[in-house]
Amino acid sequence: MKAVISMLNSKYIHSSLAPWCLLAGVRAYCDEKISAKVVEGTINEDHEKIVLRLVSENADVYGFSCYIWNIDSVKKIATEVKAKTGAVIVFGGPEVSYNAQEILSENETVDFVLSGEGEESFASLCTCLAENTDYSSVGGLCYRENGKIIINIPVVSEKEPVSPYCEEYFASLGGRIAYIEASRGCPFSCAFCLSGRCGGLVLYDMDRVKEEILLLAGSRAKTVKFIDRTFNAKKDRANEILRFIIDNYGKKIPHDVCFHFEIDGGTLHESTLDILRKAPTGLLQLEIGLQSFNPDTLRAVHRNPDTTKLENTITNLLRAGNIHIHADLIAGLPYENLESFRHSFNKLYSLKPDMLQLGFLKLLHGSELREKHDDFGCVFSAKAPYTVISTSWLSESDMQTIHNAEDAADRLYNSGRFRKTLDYLVNDCGFSPFDMFASFGEFTADKKNIPLDEYLGLVYNFFGSKTDAEKLRDALVCDRLSSNSSGVLPGCLKVKDARLRKIKKYLSENMQIKGKVGCAILYSENRVVYCDYKKKNPVTGNYELSYMETDL
């Protein structure tokens, strides 16, 4: 019997461990009469091409990994595969583990839903199907029987799962982002998340973790992401893994590889902080979920309402300047109104993380907030990803304001292309960060997917009428030169000045700057800014600016 395990990623650059974990389970727990293969794709591909790829495998069983970002595509593709092959269709993954009743009721194409961890249960189901034996005892299996739907509780194993890394995995990776886990489960029980519902923390053997770190570091992947929900849940383990990575950097770990971790900043131990501060620049990235600074909100979702240590941790990490810090807020949580969210956003902005992600609450199947959404007046989309539309504290209009701010913050702040401009607008001109992004986001709401130069022109025109246009132009010039190695200014920032040719000649002959260089005159400061594009900051992604007087 042959099984195909399908995974539709959100983008090509992403890979996924789930199908490879299932493949490893089949190979570990099934006899050799049962074969399995992973077939990947993305939700942006033509569905018919994916269907043809799957059908061409001529499999007896097709398993689909289901998530909020791919479930709609998976349903359509599975229906086509079923129609063309008549094969058994199995759904599994977090998107279907807690709503198997609905999936089986509304999708005749789906024969089985596997709820919870699937390494052993998928292998057991394949064995039962191959041998035509009773499958009712397969853990987490949900199915139809005599017109009734049988639901079993999700499987949560206390065993360390088999390793997903095989020859086919590395052949398929092709330099994409690679994922690794050193543990499963989570010690916390955040009301918006599923991880705390998946049993206790299962820690993997440390020798295995270290071996897999080196395997992935040598795979040509430039980013290796730990998917542990709280990497620093066990201080000593976190410290050992970090030391191992740092000690092997430039030896068994190439210089151009970075490692990404999701941590709880509020419980980060001082010993871990010391290790992080000493890491080589650009080697590590940290994602820190704050969610809110409103203590009532944090209590409602079972988070620590004392954010003082969290603020200090972020400040200390950023001060070191060697690690890319990604911090998250979530809009739509209980007790957070627009004013409260504005406060949370502005407070986080003042800490100046490298990336400030403004997300929107998704009411996931199985999460506490979904089960209690009526208690908080949550109105949310009936379709995945189940984004909150309004709450008792945030109207639809309020949520739209936050969406506008999110779009502008992503394009202005997170892009890293407007650092000096934002500093000028906030620090010198007194703009409130949230209101600034919200108003500009509203102004550009109908201007999606436009060229960067056109977007920059919108920034100049919008804020130029509210500030000193010359100073704004100079800030934009500095940002352009430091973030774009072409060294070419867009038309709205160019000023014809005969001195520029002399300045470029001086830089080449007297400053010994060879190759491409960007330079411009800052008229509000009466000096020259220039940029040598030989070295990029691995944390900020920008090039260093230098200055000199215009008197040449």
RODO-2510 file (C-alpha; in nm, 4 decimals, decimal comma):
residues 552
     n   res          X          Y          Z
     1     m     0,0000     0,0000     0,0000
     2     k     0,1177     0,3512    -0,0760
     3     a     0,0443     0,6677     0,1220
     4     v     0,1110     1,0236     0,0090
     5     i     0,1425     1,2968     0,2694
     6     s     0,0602     1,6424     0,1328
     7     m     0,1610     1,9775     0,2767
     8     l     0,0636     2,3159     0,1336
     9     n     0,2907     2,5841     0,2753
    10     s     0,1964     2,9517     0,2860
    11     k     0,5008     3,0522     0,0789
    12     y     0,7757     2,8699    -0,1070
    13     i     1,0425     2,9959     0,1348
    14     h     0,8688     2,8095     0,4182
    15     s     0,9079     2,4394     0,4756
    16     s     0,7216     2,2269     0,7302
    17     l     0,8159     1,9472     0,9672
    18     a     0,4671     1,7959     0,9925
    19     p     0,4636     1,5793     0,6754
    20     w     0,8166     1,4609     0,7405
    21     c     0,7242     1,3649     1,0955
    22     l     0,4387     1,1535     0,9545
    23     l     0,6728     0,9980     0,6979
    24     a     0,9177     0,9110     0,9748
    25     g     0,6308     0,7556     1,1705
    26     v     0,5289     0,5333     0,8770
    27     r     0,8862     0,4164     0,8330
    28     a     0,9301     0,3524     1,2048
    29     y     0,5981     0,1828     1,2848
    30     c     0,4742     0,0210     0,9606
    31     d     0,6155    -0,2849     0,7902
    32     e     0,7919    -0,2524     0,4578
    33     k     0,4779    -0,3406     0,2619
    34     i     0,3563     0,0130     0,3307
    35     s     0,5418     0,2938     0,1546
    36     a     0,4976     0,6668     0,1954
    37     k     0,6051     0,9847     0,0215
    38     v     0,5806     1,3585     0,0933
    39     v     0,4450     1,5921    -0,1774
    40     e     0,4703     1,9651    -0,0995
    41     g     0,3257     2,2755    -0,2594
    42     t     0,2078     2,6234    -0,1680
    43     i    -0,1356     2,7823    -0,1423
    44     n    -0,0311     3,0245    -0,4178
    45     e     0,0232     2,7505    -0,6752
    46     d    -0,2369     2,6577    -0,9320
    47     h    -0,4534     2,3993    -0,7569
    48     e    -0,4939     2,1866    -1,0665
    49     k    -0,1172     2,1411    -1,0943
    50     i    -0,1028     2,0233    -0,7324
    51     v    -0,3911     1,7828    -0,7949
    52     l    -0,2109     1,6391    -1,0973
    53     r     0,1081     1,5916    -0,8931
    54     l    -0,0826     1,4095    -0,6218
    55     v    -0,2901     1,1942    -0,8565
    56     s     0,0218     1,0931    -1,0525
    57     e     0,1516     0,9204    -0,7399
    58     n    -0,1331     0,6672    -0,7689
    59     a    -0,1548     0,6304    -0,3910
    60     d    -0,4082     0,4380    -0,1845
    61     v    -0,4150     0,6939     0,0978
    62     y    -0,3701     1,0717     0,0817
    63     g    -0,2994     1,2492     0,4099
    64     f    -0,3284     1,6283     0,4303
    65     s    -0,1694     1,8505     0,6986
    66     c    -0,4270     2,1178     0,7826
    67     y    -0,3627     2,4683     0,9159
    68     i    -0,5609     2,7923     0,9209
    69     w    -0,3652     2,9259     0,6234
    70     n    -0,4192     2,6243     0,3957
    71     i    -0,7473     2,4601     0,4977
    72     d    -0,9572     2,6143     0,2185
    73     s    -0,7074     2,5051    -0,0457
    74     v    -0,6710     2,1614     0,1125
    75     k    -1,0470     2,0995     0,1008
    76     k    -1,0660     2,1851    -0,2689
    77     i    -0,7614     1,9800    -0,3630
    78     a    -0,8680     1,6802    -0,1545
    79     t    -1,2093     1,6819    -0,3229
    80     e    -1,0454     1,6700    -0,6665
    81     v    -0,8039     1,3961    -0,5633
    82     k    -1,0903     1,1888    -0,4239
    83     a    -1,2939     1,2324    -0,7435
    84     k    -1,0037     1,1273    -0,9654
    85     t    -0,8657     0,8392    -0,7561
    86     g    -1,1270     0,7177    -0,5088
    87     a    -0,8431     0,6907    -0,2572
    88     v    -0,8809     0,7239     0,1192
    89     i    -0,8562     1,0862     0,2349
    90     v    -0,7163     1,1654     0,5814
    91     f    -0,7021     1,5093     0,7404
    92     g    -0,4841     1,5951     1,0368
    93     g    -0,3170     1,8919     1,2013
    94     p    -0,4141     2,1733     1,4398
    95     e    -0,6902     2,3140     1,2177
    96     v    -0,8949     1,9922     1,2313
    97     s    -0,7926     1,8357     1,5632
    98     y    -1,0599     2,0198     1,7612
    99     n    -1,3396     2,0388     1,5045
   100     a    -1,3416     1,6906     1,3548
   101     q    -1,7204     1,6725     1,3929
   102     e    -1,7640     1,9744     1,1667
   103     i    -1,5073     1,8560     0,9134
   104     l    -1,6659     1,5117     0,8770
   105     s    -2,0196     1,6539     0,8716
   106     e    -1,9508     1,9069     0,5982
   107     n    -1,6928     1,7276     0,3831
   108     e    -1,7959     1,3890     0,2431
   109     t    -1,4583     1,3719     0,0699
   110     v    -1,2823     1,3287     0,4043
   111     d    -1,2832     0,9684     0,5279
   112     f    -1,0853     1,0162     0,8493
   113     v    -0,9639     1,2938     1,0741
   114     l    -0,6634     1,2294     1,2980
   115     s    -0,6771     1,4503     1,6046
   116     g    -0,3576     1,5439     1,7872
   117     e    -0,0062     1,4158     1,7231
   118     g     0,0043     1,1888     1,4221
   119     e     0,3353     1,0051     1,4005
   120     e     0,1995     0,6843     1,5543
   121     s    -0,1706     0,7205     1,4750
   122     f    -0,1224     0,7805     1,1012
   123     a     0,1077     0,4786     1,0837
   124     s    -0,1478     0,2687     1,2764
   125     l    -0,4296     0,3767     1,0435
   126     c    -0,2217     0,2912     0,7365
   127     t    -0,1538    -0,0540     0,8810
   128     c    -0,5230    -0,1145     0,9505
   129     l    -0,6195    -0,0052     0,5997
   130     a    -0,3482    -0,2187     0,4391
   131     e    -0,4505    -0,5261     0,6380
   132     n    -0,8232    -0,4497     0,6256
   133     t    -0,8499    -0,4746     1,0050
   134     d    -1,0467    -0,2815     1,2667
   135     y    -0,9235     0,0755     1,3055
   136     s    -1,1507     0,1833     1,5914
   137     s    -0,8672     0,1684     1,8451
   138     v    -0,6359     0,4039     1,6515
   139     g    -0,5558     0,6953     1,8808
   140     g    -0,7290     1,0243     1,7982
   141     l    -0,9120     0,8755     1,4985
   142     c    -1,2448     1,0358     1,4035
   143     y    -1,4632     0,8712     1,1392
   144     r    -1,8147     0,7787     1,0235
   145     e    -1,9798     0,4540     1,1229
   146     n    -2,3363     0,3494     1,0405
   147     g    -2,4397     0,7060     0,9747
   148     k    -2,2852     0,8365     1,2965
   149     i    -1,9657     1,0343     1,3453
   150     i    -1,7251     0,8863     1,5992
   151     i    -1,5020     1,1380     1,7736
   152     n    -1,1941     1,0522     1,9794
   153     i    -0,9873     1,2888     2,1916
   154     p    -0,6637     1,4295     2,0476
   155     v    -0,3516     1,2200     2,0912
   156     v    -0,0865     1,3730     2,3140
   157     s     0,2193     1,1544     2,3469
   158     e     0,4698     1,1718     2,6317
   159     k     0,7310     1,0018     2,4122
   160     e     0,9961     1,1781     2,2107
   161     p     0,8847     1,1498     1,8459
   162     v     1,0973     0,9955     1,5750
   163     s     1,3262     1,2333     1,3891
   164     p     1,1774     1,3800     1,0696
   165     y     1,5135     1,4372     0,9015
   166     c     1,5782     1,1980     0,6177
   167     e     1,7559     1,2084     0,2834
   168     e     1,4409     1,3200     0,0991
   169     y     1,3848     1,6032     0,3466
   170     f     1,7248     1,7576     0,2836
   171     a     1,6898     1,7060    -0,0920
   172     s     1,3627     1,9013    -0,0860
   173     l     1,4771     2,1807     0,1451
   174     g     1,6697     2,3679    -0,1229
   175     g     1,7856     2,6550     0,0979
   176     r     1,4384     2,7329     0,2363
   177     i     1,3792     2,8158     0,6018
   178     a     1,4405     2,4993     0,8040
   179     y     1,2553     2,4097     1,1241
   180     i     1,3648     2,2189     1,4321
   181     e     1,2071     2,1350     1,7658
   182     a     1,3882     2,0552     2,0898
   183     s     1,0644     2,0017     2,2822
   184     r     0,6889     1,9693     2,2407
   185     g     0,4114     2,1182     2,4461
   186     c     0,4135     2,4382     2,6489
   187     p     0,4232     2,5102     3,0242
   188     f     0,1772     2,7976     2,9783
   189     s    -0,1932     2,7977     2,8916
   190     c    -0,2548     3,1170     2,6954
   191     a    -0,6251     3,1456     2,6149
   192     f    -0,5675     3,2257     2,2454
   193     c    -0,3258     2,9374     2,1785
   194     l    -0,3455     2,5579     2,1439
   195     s     0,0038     2,4694     2,2647
   196     g    -0,0929     2,4669     2,6312
   197     r    -0,3681     2,2132     2,5542
   198     c    -0,1256     1,9648     2,4048
   199     g    -0,0037     1,8034     2,7272
   200     g     0,3043     1,8696     2,9315
   201     l     0,6470     1,9613     2,8078
   202     v     0,8278     1,6745     2,6328
   203     l     1,2025     1,7373     2,6162
   204     y     1,4074     1,5766     2,3394
   205     d     1,7403     1,4063     2,3975
   206     m     2,0094     1,6742     2,3972
   207     d     2,2525     1,4747     2,1818
   208     r     1,9790     1,4401     1,9194
   209     v     1,9070     1,8144     1,9315
   210     k     2,2725     1,9027     1,8827
   211     e     2,3129     1,6571     1,5970
   212     e     2,0069     1,7989     1,4201
   213     i     2,1275     2,1569     1,4696
   214     l     2,4455     2,0710     1,2804
   215     l     2,2549     1,8817     1,0109
   216     l     2,0279     2,1784     0,9419
   217     a     2,3109     2,4307     0,9654
   218     g     2,4901     2,2403     0,6903
   219     s     2,1821     2,2040     0,4712
   220     r     2,2235     2,5386     0,2859
   221     a     1,9287     2,6842     0,4812
   222     k     2,0108     3,0403     0,5845
   223     t     1,7595     3,0461     0,8701
   224     v     1,6922     2,7636     1,1162
   225     k     1,3816     2,8211     1,3296
   226     f     1,3161     2,6473     1,6587
   227     i     0,9419     2,5818     1,6775
   228     d     0,9422     2,5229     2,0539
   229     r     0,6572     2,7391     2,1811
   230     t     0,8697     2,8704     2,4690
   231     f     1,2346     2,7976     2,4015
   232     n     1,3511     2,9195     2,7441
   233     a     1,0933     2,7166     2,9397
   234     k     1,3849     2,5178     3,0842
   235     k     1,6713     2,7563     3,1562
   236     d     1,9560     2,5031     3,1669
   237     r     1,8535     2,3391     2,8381
   238     a     1,8165     2,6746     2,6659
   239     n     2,1596     2,7796     2,7875
   240     e     2,3207     2,4558     2,6714
   241     i     2,1698     2,4828     2,3228
   242     l     2,2689     2,8483     2,2873
   243     r     2,6254     2,7779     2,4012
   244     f     2,6478     2,4877     2,1563
   245     i     2,5403     2,7078     1,8655
   246     i     2,7751     2,9898     1,9633
   247     d     3,0702     2,7542     2,0216
   248     n     3,0240     2,5946     1,6789
   249     y     2,9670     2,9193     1,4897
   250     g     3,2242     2,9549     1,2144
   251     k     3,3299     2,5928     1,2651
   252     k     3,0588     2,3326     1,2115
   253     i     2,7999     2,6081     1,1684
   254     p     2,8588     2,8373     0,8668
   255     h     2,8887     3,2138     0,9202
   256     d     2,5828     3,2884     0,7064
   257     v     2,3339     3,0812     0,9083
   258     c     2,1107     3,2355     1,1762
   259     f     1,8893     3,0684     1,4374
   260     h     1,5435     3,1926     1,5358
   261     f     1,3814     3,1287     1,8756
   262     e     1,0461     3,2131     2,0314
   263     i     1,1001     3,3065     2,3961
   264     d     0,9081     3,4311     2,6959
   265     g     1,0817     3,7588     2,7764
   266     g     0,9183     3,7852     3,1175
   267     t     1,0878     3,4692     3,2467
   268     l     1,4218     3,4981     3,0672
   269     h     1,6896     3,4154     3,3233
   270     e     1,9871     3,6453     3,3736
   271     s     2,2261     3,3609     3,2844
   272     t     2,0494     3,3184     2,9477
   273     l     2,0582     3,6925     2,8918
   274     d     2,4347     3,6920     2,9522
   275     i     2,4840     3,4222     2,6883
   276     l     2,2651     3,6055     2,4388
   277     r     2,4531     3,9316     2,4833
   278     k     2,7796     3,7578     2,3950
   279     a     2,6509     3,5891     2,0783
   280     p     2,8128     3,6843     1,7451
   281     t     2,6229     3,9617     1,5697
   282     g     2,3527     3,8271     1,3395
   283     l     2,3719     3,4660     1,4589
   284     l     2,0496     3,4745     1,6629
   285     q     1,6967     3,6098     1,6236
   286     l     1,4443     3,6278     1,9065
   287     e     1,0672     3,6508     1,8813
   288     i     0,9026     3,7829     2,1970
   289     g     0,5253     3,7800     2,2315
   290     l     0,4081     4,0638     2,4527
   291     q     0,0478     4,0646     2,3199
   292     s    -0,0498     4,3670     2,5336
   293     f     0,0592     4,6008     2,8124
   294     n    -0,2923     4,6090     2,9606
   295     p    -0,2799     4,4088     3,2893
   296     d    -0,6526     4,3214     3,2723
   297     t    -0,6044     4,1870     2,9210
   298     l    -0,3005     3,9827     3,0188
   299     r    -0,4804     3,8317     3,3166
   300     a    -0,7787     3,7407     3,0971
   301     v    -0,5580     3,5390     2,8609
   302     h    -0,3510     3,3853     3,1444
   303     r    -0,0368     3,5876     3,0878
   304     n     0,1762     3,7555     3,3547
   305     p     0,0372     4,1093     3,3990
   306     d     0,3714     4,2383     3,5349
   307     t     0,5537     4,3609     3,2245
   308     t     0,8390     4,5398     3,3999
   309     k     1,0873     4,2544     3,3634
   310     l     0,9758     4,2018     3,0061
   311     e     1,0492     4,5654     2,9214
   312     n     1,3893     4,5449     3,0900
   313     t     1,4747     4,2262     2,9030
   314     i     1,3908     4,3757     2,5644
   315     t     1,5828     4,6934     2,6485
   316     n     1,8925     4,4964     2,7533
   317     l     1,8819     4,2748     2,4455
   318     l     1,8447     4,5709     2,2111
   319     r     2,1201     4,7621     2,3857
   320     a     2,3622     4,4783     2,3070
   321     g     2,2889     4,5308     1,9375
   322     n     2,3843     4,1797     1,8299
   323     i     2,0443     4,0086     1,8048
   324     h     1,7439     4,0815     1,5842
   325     i     1,4464     4,1299     1,8189
   326     h     1,0940     4,0649     1,6927
   327     a     0,8121     4,1698     1,9298
   328     d     0,4400     4,0978     1,8915
   329     l     0,1136     4,2627     1,9910
   330     i    -0,2326     4,1116     1,9328
   331     a    -0,5374     4,3268     1,8591
   332     g    -0,8796     4,1989     1,9639
   333     l    -0,8014     4,0545     2,3067
   334     p    -1,0445     4,0964     2,5997
   335     y    -1,0523     4,4315     2,7829
   336     e    -0,8393     4,6055     2,5194
   337     n    -1,0134     4,9103     2,3707
   338     l    -0,8651     5,1448     2,1138
   339     e    -0,7070     5,3729     2,3736
   340     s    -0,5590     5,0769     2,5579
   341     f    -0,4220     4,9327     2,2342
   342     r    -0,2789     5,2708     2,1384
   343     h    -0,0982     5,2760     2,4734
   344     s     0,0368     4,9220     2,4218
   345     f     0,1565     5,0053     2,0718
   346     n     0,3256     5,3300     2,1720
   347     k     0,4930     5,1655     2,4690
   348     l     0,6326     4,8859     2,2557
   349     y     0,7364     5,1336     1,9880
   350     s     0,9353     5,3268     2,2492
   351     l     1,1408     5,0116     2,3168
   352     k     1,2429     5,0089     1,9472
   353     p     1,2441     4,6371     1,8629
   354     d     1,3867     4,5528     1,5201
   355     m     1,0442     4,4287     1,4140
   356     l     0,7118     4,5273     1,5660
   357     q     0,4456     4,2841     1,4526
   358     l     0,0891     4,3939     1,5002
   359     g    -0,1280     4,0846     1,4669
   360     f    -0,4999     4,0255     1,4934
   361     l    -0,6598     3,7705     1,7211
   362     k    -0,7553     3,4453     1,5491
   363     l    -1,0147     3,2351     1,7323
   364     l    -0,8622     2,8927     1,6737
   365     h    -1,0672     2,5771     1,7101
   366     g    -0,9883     2,4333     2,0525
   367     s    -0,8681     2,7582     2,2079
   368     e    -1,0265     2,8909     2,5266
   369     l    -1,1114     3,2267     2,3710
   370     r    -1,3058     3,0606     2,0894
   371     e    -1,5012     2,8511     2,3366
   372     k    -1,5802     3,1610     2,5451
   373     h    -1,6076     3,4176     2,2668
   374     d    -1,9629     3,5140     2,3650
   375     d    -1,8382     3,6152     2,7098
   376     f    -1,6160     3,8770     2,5456
   377     g    -1,8547     3,9846     2,2723
   378     c    -1,6199     3,8603     2,0005
   379     v    -1,7503     3,8688     1,6452
   380     f    -1,5177     3,6812     1,4137
   381     s    -1,4962     3,5516     1,0600
   382     a    -1,6637     3,2154     1,0076
   383     k    -1,3895     3,1194     0,7620
   384     a    -1,0264     3,0490     0,8396
   385     p    -0,8234     3,2133     0,9791
   386     y    -1,1188     3,3209     1,2020
   387     t    -0,9960     3,6775     1,2523
   388     v    -1,1797     3,8839     1,5133
   389     i    -1,3938     4,1554     1,3543
   390     s    -1,5072     4,3332     1,6713
   391     t    -1,5275     4,2852     2,0473
   392     s    -1,7117     4,4427     2,3383
   393     w    -1,4242     4,6920     2,3538
   394     l    -1,3323     4,7393     1,9870
   395     s    -1,5839     4,8307     1,7162
   396     e    -1,5366     4,7362     1,3504
   397     s    -1,4270     5,0950     1,2910
   398     d    -1,1676     5,0654     1,5679
   399     m    -1,0380     4,7428     1,4176
   400     q    -1,0093     4,9108     1,0781
   401     t    -0,8025     5,1868     1,2377
   402     i    -0,5703     4,9218     1,3791
   403     h    -0,5525     4,7492     1,0391
   404     n    -0,4475     5,0812     0,8853
   405     a    -0,1789     5,1217     1,1508
   406     e    -0,0596     4,7647     1,0964
   407     d    -0,0169     4,8137     0,7214
   408     a     0,1768     5,1380     0,7609
   409     a     0,3907     5,0060     1,0472
   410     d     0,4822     4,7012     0,8418
   411     r     0,5836     4,9050     0,5367
   412     l     0,7467     5,1940     0,7215
   413     y     0,8882     5,0424     1,0402
   414     n     0,9364     4,6706     0,9781
   415     s     1,0833     4,7214     0,6331
   416     g     1,3777     4,9020     0,7951
   417     r     1,3710     5,1560     0,5115
   418     f     1,2488     5,4574     0,7081
   419     r     1,4361     5,4505     1,0401
   420     k     1,5659     5,8073     1,0399
   421     t     1,2430     5,9402     0,8923
   422     l     1,0387     5,7837     1,1713
   423     d     1,2804     5,9141     1,4327
   424     y     1,2401     6,2622     1,2871
   425     l     0,8598     6,2413     1,2803
   426     v     0,8259     6,1019     1,6325
   427     n     1,1172     6,2595     1,8178
   428     d     1,1468     6,5974     1,6459
   429     c     0,7923     6,6561     1,5265
   430     g     0,6072     6,4961     1,8166
   431     f     0,3876     6,2548     1,6237
   432     s     0,2243     5,9808     1,8326
   433     p     0,3505     5,6556     1,6751
   434     f     0,0148     5,4774     1,6631
   435     d    -0,1793     5,7784     1,5342
   436     m     0,0929     5,8497     1,2803
   437     f     0,0794     5,4991     1,1358
   438     a    -0,3005     5,4850     1,1507
   439     s    -0,3463     5,8115     0,9609
   440     f    -0,0873     5,7273     0,6979
   441     g    -0,2270     5,3747     0,6667
   442     e    -0,5691     5,5231     0,5967
   443     f    -0,4150     5,7558     0,3358
   444     t    -0,2507     5,4626     0,1536
   445     a    -0,5299     5,2077     0,2086
   446     d    -0,6109     5,1887    -0,1634
   447     k    -0,2470     5,1908    -0,2724
   448     k    -0,1344     4,8308    -0,2271
   449     n     0,1496     4,6641    -0,4160
   450     i     0,2900     4,9875    -0,5547
   451     p     0,6602     5,0405    -0,6360
   452     l     0,8839     5,1484    -0,3489
   453     d     0,9700     5,4829    -0,5104
   454     e     0,6014     5,5645    -0,5461
   455     y     0,5363     5,4697    -0,1836
   456     l     0,8286     5,6851    -0,0721
   457     g     0,6783     5,9730    -0,2653
   458     l     0,3539     5,9276    -0,0742
   459     v     0,5455     5,9483     0,2535
   460     y     0,7129     6,2702     0,1395
   461     n     0,3905     6,4317     0,0225
   462     f     0,1802     6,3251     0,3193
   463     f     0,4187     6,4277     0,5950
   464     g     0,5879     6,7114     0,4058
   465     s     0,2840     6,9332     0,4503
   466     k     0,2875     6,8709     0,8264
   467     t     0,6608     6,9141     0,8947
   468     d     0,9723     7,0945     0,7758
   469     a     0,9841     6,9540     0,4207
   470     e     1,3597     7,0085     0,3883
   471     k     1,4384     6,8150     0,7052
   472     l     1,1955     6,5428     0,6054
   473     r     1,3605     6,5167     0,2642
   474     d     1,7030     6,4818     0,4234
   475     a     1,5833     6,2084     0,6593
   476     l     1,4334     6,0210     0,3641
   477     v     1,7599     6,0623     0,1715
   478     c     1,9573     5,9051     0,4563
   479     d     1,7137     5,6174     0,4776
   480     r     1,7228     5,5597     0,1059
   481     l     2,1015     5,5501     0,0889
   482     s     2,1366     5,3189     0,3903
   483     s     1,8692     5,0708     0,2802
   484     n     1,9124     5,0591    -0,0975
   485     s     2,2519     4,9655    -0,2375
   486     s     2,1772     5,1132    -0,5786
   487     g     2,2815     5,4518    -0,4400
   488     v     2,0171     5,6129    -0,6610
   489     l     1,7639     5,8573    -0,5168
   490     p     1,4029     5,8589    -0,6403
   491     g     1,2887     6,1627    -0,8340
   492     c     1,1057     6,3273    -0,5431
   493     l     1,4292     6,3460    -0,3399
   494     k     1,6729     6,4465    -0,6142
   495     v     1,8162     6,7982    -0,6200
   496     k     2,0342     6,9080    -0,9110
   497     d     2,3571     7,0339    -0,7617
   498     a     2,6860     7,0766    -0,9496
   499     r     2,8794     6,9997    -0,6301
   500     l     2,7775     6,6337    -0,6338
   501     r     3,0188     6,5395    -0,9124
   502     k     3,3059     6,6981    -0,7200
   503     i     3,1979     6,5216    -0,4016
   504     k     3,1907     6,1798    -0,5704
   505     k     3,5367     6,2396    -0,7149
   506     y     3,6662     6,3381    -0,3714
   507     l     3,5221     6,0225    -0,2139
   508     s     3,6858     5,8060    -0,4784
   509     e     4,0289     5,9708    -0,4787
   510     n     4,0770     6,1025    -0,1261
   511     m     3,8612     5,8685     0,0849
   512     q     3,9727     5,5620    -0,1132
   513     i     3,6136     5,4427    -0,1595
   514     k     3,6087     5,2118    -0,4573
   515     g     3,3058     5,0543    -0,6193
   516     k     2,9488     5,1645    -0,5772
   517     v     2,8861     5,4544    -0,3404
   518     g     2,5772     5,6576    -0,2682
   519     c     2,5987     6,0219    -0,1680
   520     a     2,3812     6,3300    -0,1360
   521     i     2,3804     6,6755     0,0134
   522     l     2,1713     6,7295     0,3253
   523     y     2,0553     7,0864     0,2841
   524     s     1,9020     7,1260     0,6279
   525     e     2,2409     7,0389     0,7824
   526     n     2,4714     7,1743     0,5088
   527     r     2,6761     6,8564     0,4959
   528     v     2,7243     6,5477     0,2806
   529     v     2,5988     6,2004     0,3611
   530     y     2,7544     5,9016     0,1875
   531     c     2,7358     5,5247     0,2046
   532     d     2,9915     5,2619     0,1100
   533     y     2,8014     4,9452     0,0129
   534     k     3,0608     4,6897     0,1116
   535     k     2,9157     4,5782     0,4428
   536     k     2,5594     4,5387     0,5648
   537     n     2,4600     4,5283     0,9315
   538     p     2,3368     4,1683     0,9838
   539     v     2,0870     4,2765     1,2516
   540     t     1,9275     4,5842     1,0912
   541     g     1,9920     4,4923     0,7270
   542     n     2,1108     4,8492     0,6605
   543     y     2,4403     4,9985     0,5495
   544     e     2,6355     5,2436     0,7640
   545     l     2,6143     5,6131     0,6801
   546     s     2,9061     5,8546     0,7010
   547     y     2,9074     6,2347     0,6926
   548     m     3,1410     6,5169     0,5951
   549     e     3,1239     6,8913     0,5438
   550     t     3,0313     7,0264     0,2036
   551     d     3,3325     7,2595     0,1823
   552     l     3,5582     7,0689    -0,0572
***
